[in-house]
Amino acid sequence: MQPHQLNPVIEPQFEAVNDYIINHLGSNVPLVEKIGHYIVESGGKRLRPLLVLLAANAAGYQGQQHVPLAAIIEFIHTATLLHDDVVDNSELRRGKDTANAKWGNAPSVLVGDFLYSRAFQIMVEIGSMKIMQVISNATNVIAEGEVLQLLNTKNPDTTEEAYMQVILGKTAMLFEAATQAGAILADADEPAEEALRLYGLHLGTAFQLIDDVMDYLSSAEEMGKNVGDDLAEGKATLPLIHAMREGNEEQRQLIRQAIRKGGLDDLNPIMEIVQQTGAIEYTQEKARQEADKAVAALNVLPESSFKATLVQLADIAVKRNH
């Protein structure tokens, strides 16, 4: 079951978001439209726009502007994917060729820029200065998070604290912006807005932690990307950081060397070390703690089917395999 199918009230709103996204990909430049459609329609879960809808509804919103707001979040997310895949030289995403593998790096970067600017055009139409402040700040932090990740690439001395800072920027920040913006649109009071902001922050962190676990667990078919991609790119994610901390000297040196050089030469022995040192369980437990914090944040909200769906999503985030 797709996340948007958890709540029958949300389904028509979710379809309206999909329609809105497709209708706002128009461009006078055919390649912009072609790449935009390719990446937006390539089968993602649309979790971030779903969070906008759920947050707005949970805060009692009755209007229609949560649809364009959800589209804004998806456009920003899609732009970051286009740019990420170029930076990481990725060839597979969601089980399909990446846009850069199909059309090249330059068009991918430029279409990413188009999607960012389209998101801000729509934001101006919504006309909320507070929402613009939240989303523009999030976009800036995301860019910083990507640079921070780049600086940490091929650095085996990356600490758990530094890694968590990268997660905040590259993933959690857009989740947080999605739920907080939904609350602002609904004119939620301060405690409700803060509750939904914290929910998004902790859910996004849990989501990324599980993503990093799956790099050492899942098959390419399940993940929609290549197993070992993080290792190939020299990314010291939490499973590797923990494995280096808990492993013996020989294991530690093998992982350090693999992170420094990148590539997949040592993937199988490193996957064994990750398993043996309890790194999978450690990272999963961290994700569970973040999901629990997300759910606890919702306590101030009144009971509703939308709040219940947000609670369900936190559970799904840590139990998923793709």
Secondary structure by P-SEA (a helix, b strand, c coil): cccccccccaaaaaaaaaaaaaaacccccaaaaaaaaaaaaccccaaaaaaaaaaaaaacccccaaaaaaaaaaaaaaaaaaaaaaaaccccccccccccccccaaaaaaaaaaaaaaaaaaaaaaccaaaaaaaaaaaaaaaaaaaaaaaacccccccaaaaaaaaacccaaaaaaaaaaaaaaacccaaaaaaaaaaaaaaaaaaaaaaaaaaacccccccccccccccccccccaaaaaaaacccaaaaaaaaaaaaaccccaaaaaaaaaaaaaaaaaaaaaaaaaaaaaaaaaccccccaaaaaaaaaaaaaaaccc
